Amino acid sequence: MNTEENEIIRVSIVEDHDIFRKRLTELLHFYKHLKVVLVANSAEQFFEKLGRTAEDNFPQVILMDIELPGASGIEATFQLKEKHPEVDIIMFTVFEDDERIFESIQVGAAGYLLKDTPIDDVVNSIKEIREGGSPISPAIARKLLTMVKSGNTPDKPAAERKEVPFDLSPAELNILEHVIDGKSNKEIAEDVFLSPWTVKTHIKNIYKKMHVNSRAAAVRLALKRNIV
């Protein structure tokens, strides 16, 4: 997607830290080609406000804190991309967490920035993501490159397969492996840093893709087809 020279990009901020959220909002107001249309301190507040937002004021880029009270930024990203795949999401974090980097990418985030990223770089990242890029902080990019070179990635088993039956995503394969291990939705949620509701949604999608309607049937078919 190419942005027009005079296009104003509508931005939303989802951040629970009051001072950081207010400061970021204030700084972005100085950039004429950006318009902050929605600010929230939690995923729940974000979706509540989003439901009352007019189409011509709907955010195009979300700056999403990965650590939020209640539903996490990863869960919020998953839910948002399910309903609005056209919205671009940049994850904001203070951690270079391997698993969360990959989980964020798997659920649909296209950018990943550290919170100490200079504001000009944040603004450039917003423009870059609207043009089809994937902005990532240099420190995180180096970590990703190191992980890929070493083969030490969370989705390595899936990546090694030339073709995954039923077109299951890496996130779905990960959850299916936990289902095969006999874990409950709550146990899976704790392992993959998602809510039980989001895990349940993933499992429903797995059932739909595999054309089954129970955990037992999914497990039998997965073992039979050597999916995991």
C-alpha positions in Angstrom: 0.0 0.0 0.0 1.4 3.4 -1.1 0.5 6.4 0.9 -0.3 9.7 -0.9 1.9 12.6 -0.2 -0.9 14.5 1.6 -2.6 11.6 3.2 -3.3 12.0 6.9 -2.7 8.7 8.8 -5.2 7.9 11.5 -3.5 6.5 14.6 -4.6 4.8 17.8 -2.6 4.3 21.0 -3.4 1.4 23.4 -1.1 1.9 26.4 -1.8 1.4 30.1 1.1 3.5 31.4 -0.6 7.0 31.9 2.5 9.2 31.6 3.9 7.3 28.6 0.5 7.3 26.9 -0.1 11.0 27.4 3.4 11.9 26.3 3.2 9.8 23.1 -0.1 11.3 22.3 1.2 14.9 22.8 4.3 14.2 20.6 2.3 12.7 17.7 0.1 15.8 17.6 3.1 17.7 16.4 3.1 15.8 13.1 0.7 17.2 10.6 0.4 14.0 8.6 -0.8 12.1 11.6 -4.1 12.2 13.5 -4.6 10.5 16.8 -8.2 9.4 16.7 -8.4 6.9 19.6 -6.5 6.5 22.8 -7.2 3.7 25.4 -5.6 2.3 28.5 -6.6 -1.3 28.0 -7.8 -3.6 25.2 -11.3 -3.7 26.7 -11.5 0.1 26.6 -10.0 0.2 23.1 -12.7 -2.2 21.7 -15.5 -0.3 23.5 -14.4 3.0 22.0 -13.7 1.4 18.6 -17.3 0.2 18.5 -18.5 3.8 18.7 -16.0 5.1 16.1 -17.3 6.4 12.8 -15.8 4.8 9.6 -14.2 8.0 8.5 -12.4 8.3 11.8 -11.4 4.6 12.1 -7.7 4.1 13.0 -5.4 2.8 10.3 -2.4 2.1 12.5 -2.5 0.9 16.1 0.4 1.4 18.5 -0.3 -1.5 20.8 1.4 -2.1 24.2 2.2 -5.8 24.5 1.7 -5.8 28.3 -1.9 -4.7 29.2 -4.1 -5.2 32.2 -6.8 -7.8 31.3 -6.5 -8.9 27.7 -2.9 -8.7 26.5 -1.8 -6.7 23.5 -1.2 -10.0 21.6 -4.8 -11.1 22.3 -6.1 -7.7 21.3 -4.1 -7.9 18.1 -5.5 -11.3 17.3 -9.1 -10.1 17.9 -8.6 -6.9 15.9 -7.0 -8.6 12.9 -9.8 -11.2 12.8 -12.4 -8.4 12.3 -10.3 -5.7 10.6 -7.4 -7.3 8.7 -6.7 -4.0 6.9 -5.6 -2.3 10.1 -1.8 -2.2 10.7 -0.5 -2.9 14.1 2.9 -2.0 15.7 3.6 -3.7 19.0 5.2 -1.5 21.7 7.3 -3.2 24.4 10.1 -2.7 26.9 11.2 -6.4 26.5 12.9 -8.3 23.7 11.0 -11.4 24.5 11.6 -14.2 21.9 8.3 -16.0 22.2 6.3 -12.8 22.3 8.0 -11.4 19.2 7.0 -14.5 17.2 3.5 -14.7 18.8 2.9 -11.1 17.8 3.9 -11.8 14.3 1.8 -14.9 14.2 -1.4 -13.1 15.3 -0.9 -10.3 12.7 1.3 -7.5 14.0 3.5 -6.1 11.2 5.8 -4.0 13.4 7.7 -4.4 16.7 9.3 -1.4 18.4 10.9 -0.8 21.8 9.3 1.9 23.9 12.6 3.9 24.0 12.5 4.3 20.2 12.9 8.0 19.3 9.7 9.7 18.3 10.9 10.5 14.8 11.6 6.8 14.3 8.1 5.9 15.6 6.6 8.4 13.1 8.7 7.0 10.3 7.6 3.5 11.3 3.9 4.5 11.1 4.5 5.8 7.5 6.5 2.7 6.6 3.9 0.3 7.8 1.2 2.1 5.8 3.5 1.7 2.7 3.6 -2.1 3.3 6.8 -2.3 5.3 7.5 -4.1 8.6 9.3 -1.7 11.0 11.3 -3.4 13.7 13.6 -1.9 16.3 17.3 -2.7 15.4 17.8 -4.5 18.7 14.9 -6.8 18.0 15.9 -7.2 14.3 19.3 -8.5 15.4 17.7 -10.8 17.9 15.4 -12.2 15.2 18.3 -12.7 12.8 20.3 -14.5 15.4 17.3 -16.8 16.2 16.7 -17.6 12.6 20.4 -18.3 11.9 20.6 -20.6 14.9 17.3 -22.3 14.1 16.2 -21.6 17.7 12.7 -20.2 16.8 9.5 -21.1 18.6 7.8 -22.3 15.4 10.8 -24.4 14.2 8.8 -27.7 14.0 6.2 -26.0 11.7 8.8 -24.2 9.7 10.6 -27.5 8.9 7.5 -28.9 7.2 7.3 -28.3 3.4 3.5 -28.3 3.5 1.2 -28.2 6.5 -2.0 -30.2 6.1 -5.3 -28.2 6.4 -3.3 -24.9 6.1 -2.9 -24.5 9.9 -1.0 -21.4 11.0 2.1 -21.6 13.2 0.0 -20.4 16.2 -2.7 -23.0 15.5 -0.1 -25.8 15.2 1.4 -24.7 18.5 -2.0 -24.9 20.2 -2.8 -28.2 18.5 0.4 -29.6 20.0 -0.9 -28.6 23.5 -4.3 -30.2 22.8 -2.5 -33.4 21.9 -0.7 -33.2 25.2 -4.1 -33.3 26.9 -3.9 -29.7 28.3 -7.0 -27.7 29.1 -7.8 -24.3 27.5 -6.6 -22.7 30.7 -3.3 -24.6 30.8 -2.7 -23.8 27.1 -3.5 -20.1 27.7 -0.9 -19.9 30.4 1.7 -21.6 28.2 1.2 -19.4 25.1 0.4 -16.1 27.0 -3.2 -15.8 25.6 -6.6 -15.8 27.3 -8.7 -19.0 27.5 -11.2 -17.2 25.2 -8.6 -16.6 22.5 -7.3 -20.2 22.8 -10.9 -21.4 22.4 -11.2 -19.3 19.3 -8.0 -20.8 17.9 -9.3 -24.3 18.6 -12.6 -23.6 16.9 -10.6 -22.5 13.8 -8.6 -25.7 14.0 -11.8 -27.8 14.1 -13.1 -25.9 11.1 -9.9 -26.3 9.0 -9.6 -30.0 10.0 -13.3 -30.7 9.5 -13.8 -32.2 13.0 -16.0 -31.2 15.9 -14.2 -32.5 19.0 -10.7 -32.5 20.7 -10.6 -36.3 20.4 -11.3 -36.2 16.7 -8.7 -33.5 16.1 -6.1 -35.4 18.1 -6.8 -38.7 16.1 -6.6 -36.9 12.8 -3.4 -35.0 13.7 -1.6 -38.1 14.8 -2.9 -40.0 11.7 -1.7 -37.3 9.3 1.5 -36.8 11.4 0.8 -33.0 11.6 2.7 -32.4 14.8 
